[in-house]
Amino acid sequence: MRFHLAAVVSALSAVSLAAPVIEDVKRSSPPLPSTDSFYSVPENIASYAPGAIINHRAPPGAIAAFGLDPLNLEATYQISYRTSDNFGNATSTVLTVLVPSNADTSKVLSYQVAEDAANINCAPSYAMQLAANPGGLLGTAVTQAEILLIEAALYQGWVVVLPDHEGPTGAFLANHMSGHATLDGIRAALASTSITGIQSSARVAMWGYSGGSLASNWAAVLLPAYAPELADRIVGAAIGGTVPNIANVIDTVNKGPFAGLIASGIMGLSHAYPVVADVVKTKFEQPEKFQTVLSQCLVPDILEFLLADVKGMVTNQSLWTRPDIVALLNYNSLQYASAPPSTVPFYIYKSVLDEVSPVADTDNLVNAYCSAGATIEYTRDLVSEHGSLAAIGAPKALVWLKDRLDGQPAASGCSTNTLVSSLLDIATIEVLPSFLIEALSALLGGEIGPTFFG
């Protein structure tokens, strides 16, 4: 889940240049979601329809790059809305709405952040606020780094909405809920005209990388059954760093630098499945070590279990093949779900050397989707890995999303292209300079919107 180091360093350098501006901002932390009544699920939640708006407000703190530098936006909102948990039961979560200057309110991007944590206090609606508690050393650094990609979308003039797709408890890997929360966030956004100005007939695209790709992909898969009325609103989905098979990820990252993802996934699932919580207490060695995950965010989880044999931390290895555990993992794995509808075109980008989720799993998923009639442009990137492709692959994804939101239909059918690097693609070369300049401008306090560079 690493971000491209050069991009982060450049961004942090820009923040240091903006220090005089930042120092003038009050640094008191906004209230944590776990103590903020705005995040509470109403007792009468079942009386609300999926996607219905429960409450709204301006965020307690300004939306800020790396928690330090407030973004110069036209408006920001938080919307509490009804959604459904992993089993279809009524619950609620929060949507962040970012409106740039000179926004085109007929175009909405639903951006799903890679939260990858089992703690509600790591939710993007909180983590992207000025002076937010990071949940441990660099805890929400990945979430905060994604603001660079979000800014690139805002500079197109799109309204960007960010659902807290892990729900009110931080149920990482409860992926049906993430899909529900994404779709209901879109429903809430389209119903928020009197609050946000978003047009109810707006075109909507989805974008997410890694953990964010799970929410975006599951939203497309669940669309026909859960939110069929959105079929003519959602014009496409850009999916990067795909994670089709949870069990294969566990085998791939165990004993490696990302072994902490296993722990955060286990504890995230424990919020949705009491059997998982019981397994941690009774079948795992050092259960207290896993409990720390519930009070911190992604980077501390990674450091806590760095190079650890997490699979080996059980009293009996047969646990991993126990039918109920296998069924639970499969239920939340895209490989075992139905294909998305052909009406939603996909742009999928994946590193051939991905060290979190094997590229073969994505190859197989794309083949299955294409056999079912999907429309997919699939880019396999050779000179990257899981973390760096988040940045390297973003400009090409942005160009694809722009075409969809501009009303250009995607080429029908499926295509697969293996590139040395997405940075060498002509579309990327054309957009990359402005992509970087706009990110730098935002970090220096420039007005965010499509007119800044004409």
N, C-alpha and C positions, 0 to 999 in steps of 0.2 A: 504494500500500500504506500510505498515511498513516492514522493513527488520528485520531479526532475530537479536536481539540486541547483543547477545554474539558474533556473527560473525563480526558485525560492530566494536564493542569494541576491539576485538582481532586485527582486521585490523588496527584500529587507533593506537593501542599500537605498532604494527609493524612499522607504519609510524613514530612514535616518536623515535624509535630506529634508524631509518634511517635519522634522522634530520641533521646530518653533511653533508650527500649527498644532501639533499633537499636544504639546505641553499646556496649551490654553484650555484643553478639554478636561472637564471634571472626570476623575478616574474612579468614582465609586462604582462598584460592581452592581449590575442589575440583579434582582432577586432570582434565586435558582428556581427552575421549574418545579422541583420537588417541594418547594415552600410557597410557590406562587399560585394563588387560587384560580388564576386564568387558565391554568393547565388541568384543573380538576375535572373529572368526568361527572357531569350532572347526574343526579339520582334518577331523573326522568329521561335519560338519554334515549331509551327505546321509543319515546314518543316523537323523536325527530326522524325525518327521512334521511337516508344516506346522502351526504354532501350538504345537508342543511347547515346554515350558519347559526352558531349558538351565541357568539359574542365577537366583538372586534375592538381593536385599540391600536394606537401607535406603539411600537416596541418601547419598553422602558429605557433602553439604551440605543444610541445610533448604530446602524449597521456599519461595521468597520473592517478594513483590511487588516488581517492578522491581529484583530482585537485592539488595534492601536490607532488607526487613521480613519476617521469617519468618511463614508462615501457621500459625495455631493449628489444626492438623488432628489427628484421632484417630490416624492412621497414614499413612505414605507408604512406597511400595516401588518398586524398580526390578526389572524382570523381563527377562532376556535370553531371546529366543525365536527359533525357526526360522521363516523366511519364504522367499519366492521373489523373485528379482530380475526385471528387466523381461522376461526370456526364459524364466522358469520354473525357473531354476537355484536350488539351495538356497543360502541365505545366512542371516544372522541380524541382528536389530536389537533395540532396547530399548524397553520399555513402562514408563511412569511411572504408578503407581496412587495416587490421592489418595482417602483415606477420611475423610469428615467425621465430626464427633461425631454420635451417634445416627443412623448411616447406615442407609438402607434398602438392604440388600445384594441385594434382588431387582430393583433398578433401576440400570442402568449407562449412562453416557454416554461414548461414544468421541469425544473432541474432537480434531480434527486441526488442528494449529497451522500457520499460514502461515509456515513457515521461510524459503522462497524463497532459499536460499543453497546454494553448491556446496562446503560445508566441513563436515565431520562435527562440528567443534567448535561449530557453531551449532545442533546438535540440541536440541529442547526439553527432553529429559531432563537435559541439562547447563545450558542457558541459564536455566532457571527455578530454579536453585539459588542459595542465598545466596552473594554475592561471586563469582559465575561470571565468567570473563573474557568481555567482551562481543564480542570479535572486531572490534575497531576502535571508533572514536567512535560511541556509540549503536548499535553493531552489531546487537544483538538487541533493540532497543527495542520493535519491533512484537511479537515473541514475548512479551516480558515484559508488554506492555500487555494481551495477551489473557488474562492471569491475572484481569482484572476480569470477563470473561465466564465464565471457569471457576469463579470464586468464586460467581457467581450460580447456577450449576448445583449447586455443593456445598451451598449454602443450601437447596436443595430436598431435601437428604438423599441425593442420588444419589452413587454412587461414580463418579468421573471417571477415565478412562484416556486417556493421551496417548501414541500410538505415535510413535517416531522413523521416520516413514513414508518418509523419503528414504534409509533404509538405512544401511549402515556406511561409506559414502563421501560422503554428501551429494549424491545423484544427483537434483537438482532437475529436474523435468519428465520424468523417467523414470516416467511415470504409472501404468503397469501395476504396477510395483513398489510404488508408494504405495498402490494399491488392495489388493495382496496383503498388504502390511505392516499395513494397517488391519484387514483381515479376520483375519489371523493374530493380531493383537493382541487382538481380541475372543475368538478361540479360547483364547489364553493366559489372558486374564482369567477366562473361564468355567471354566477348568481349575485356577485358582489358589485354590480354596476353602480349602485347608489353610494357605495363606499369607496371603491377604487377607480371607477370609471371604465373598467374592463367591459368591452362589448359582449353581450350575451351570445352573439353569433361569431365570436372571434375564432380564428384558426388557432389550434394548439399543437405544439410539438413537445416531445419528451426527450430528455438527455440525461444520461447518467453513466458514471464510470465505476467499475469494480462493484462495491456494495451498492452504489447508486444505479448500476446497470441492472442489478437484481430487481429493485423496485420498479424500474422503467419497463423491463421485459415482462415481469409478472403482471403489470398493469395492462399491457397489450394482450397477454394470454387470457386474462380474466374479463377483458372488455365485453365480449359478446354476451356473457351470462350476467355480469354484474352491472354494467353501465352501457347497455346497447344504444341509448340515446346519444352517447358521445361518439358513435362511429363516424358521423359526418362532421365532427369537430376536430378529431385528432388526425393530423395530416402526416405524421411520421415519428419515428423514434431513432435516435442515435445512441448506440449501445457500445461502450468500450470496456475492455478488460473483463469480458463475460465470465460468469461462474456457473456453468450448467449443472455440475455434480458436486454436492457438498462432501460426500464420502471421499471422492477423489482429491478434493482440496485438503482434507484432513491428512490423507496419506502423503500428499506432496509437500506440505509445509511442516509436518512433524519433524522435530529435531533441527529445524532450520531457523533462519532469522524471523520468519513470520509465524512461528509456532503459537504465539500469543493469540492469533486469530481463532485457534481451536478453543481456547479458554473463553474468549469473548463470545464466540458462537454458542458454546455450551450454556453459558450463563444467560445469554440472550434468549435461547430456547427455553430455559428454565422459567422465564416469565410467562410463557404461553403453555408450557407442559409441566404440570406438577410432578410427573414421573421423572423428568430430567432433574428437577431440584432434589428429589429423593435419591436419585442415583449419585449425585455429587456428594450428598451427605453420607451415604452408606457404602458406596462402591469405589470412591476415589480416595487415594492417599492424599494427605495434606488438603482436606476440603477448605480449610481456612485460607489457603493460598488462592483458591478460586473465588472465595467471597470478596477478595480485594477488588476483583473486576467490577463488582457492583457499585463501587464508589469512585471509579476513575474512568478515563477515556482511552482512546485507541493506543496512543504512543506508550503510555505507561503499561498497558496490557502487553504490548510487544516486548518491552524491556523486562517486564516481570517474568516472562516465559521464554526469553531469548535462548534459542538452541535447545530448548527443553524437549524431552521425550514425553509429550503430553499424553499420547496414546498409552504410554507405559504406566501412567499414574492411576491405574485401576487395579483392584485386587484380583480381578480375573479377566483375562483378555477376551473371553467369550462374550463380554458385554457388547463389543463392537459388532458382533454378528447376531445379537439377540433380535428376534423377529420384530418386536415392537420398536426397538431403536432404529433398525434398518427401515422400517415402514415410515417412521417419523422423518428421517433424513430424506427419504425418497419423496415424501409428500411435499417437501419444501425445495425440491430440486427440479429445475426446469427440464432436465432430461426426461423426467417421467410425467410431465404435464402435456396438455394438448398444445398444438401449434397456435400461434396468434392468427387473427383473421387476415385474409389477404388484402383487406382494405387499408391496413396500416403498413406502409413500407418501412423497411429497416435499413439503417446504415450500421454495420457492425465492424469494429476494428479491434484487432487482437495482436499481441506480440507473439511471434513464433517461439520465443524463448521465455514466455511467461512462466515465472517460478511460483506462482500462487495457484493458478488453475491451468492444467495442461491444454495446449492449443488443440490437441486431438479432440477434446471434449467439445470445444466450440466448432471445430470442423464437422463433427457428427451432428451437433444441434442445427447448424446451418443446413446441412444435407437433409435432415428430417423436416425442417420448416419448408425448404424448397420443394420437397416431394409432396408436401401438403398444399402447395400453390402459393407460397409466400412470395413477396417482392423484396429482395435483399441485395444490397451492394456490400460485399464482404471484403475488407482489406486486411491482409496478413502482413505484419511489419517485421522485417528481419533484424534490423539493428536497433533493438530496444529491449526492455523487459517490462514487467508489470507496472512498476512505478513511473518510469520515464515516458511510457506511451501515453499516460494521462495528459502530459503536456505536449508531446510530439504529435500525437494524433488529434489534438483538439482543433487546430485550424481547419483541417480537412472536414472534420465533423461539423464545424460551424458553417462552412460553405454549403454542405449538404442540407443542413437545417434551414439556412436562408432560402434556398431554392424551394423547399417545401412550404415555408411560411409565406413566400411570395406567390404561391399558387402554382408553381411549376410541378407537374406530375413527375414522379420518379419513373425511371425506365422500368418497364414491366419485366417480370421474371427475375432470375438470379444471376449474379456475376461474382466471381472470386478473382482477386488480384493480389499477388504477393509482391510487395515492394521492398527494396533495400531499406528505404526509410520513407515514412510519410512526409518528412520534411522536404524530400526531393520531388514530390508531386507538384505539378504546375499550379494546381488550385491552392495548395499550401503556400507556395512561393509568392503568389499574388497577394494573399491575405496576411501573411506573417508579419511584415513590417508594421502595418497598422494595428495588428493584434497586440504587438509589444508596446507600441507607442501609446495606445489607448490605456493599457494596463498601467504604464508608468504615469500617464496623465492623471488617472484616477487616484493613484497613490500619492500624488502631489496635490490633491485637492481640487483637480479640475472638474468642471461640470460634466456629469455622465449623461450622454445622450447622443443621438445621431448627427447633430449639427456641429459638434465640436471640431471635426475634421472635414465637414462639408459633405 
